[in-house]
């Protein structure tokens, strides 16, 4: 089963040597068709540009492997937390309650 991945919204952009527009500045995760980021920031009010061709996972990879000449991307920590897989409840507790 393939699940949809969030795209990217960012405060600024840059163009790589291939002519592709990429995000820079404050970078947030964003679901296509919605008017806010995963952390609740409204796109229009915050003046964030939409990068529907860039997936959040790809932006994380660009951020982690950036060269010295790549513009800085500040990944939103709340969006990053919202896109991480959730652990099971039992694993979070560490132990189970004794049965009566």
Buried (B, 14 or more C-beta within 10 A) or exposed (E): EEEEEBBBBBBBBBEEEEEEEBBBBBBBBBBEEEEBBBBEBEBEEEEBBBBEEBBBEBBBEBBEEEEEEBEEBEBBEBBBEBBEEEEEEEEEEEEEEEEE
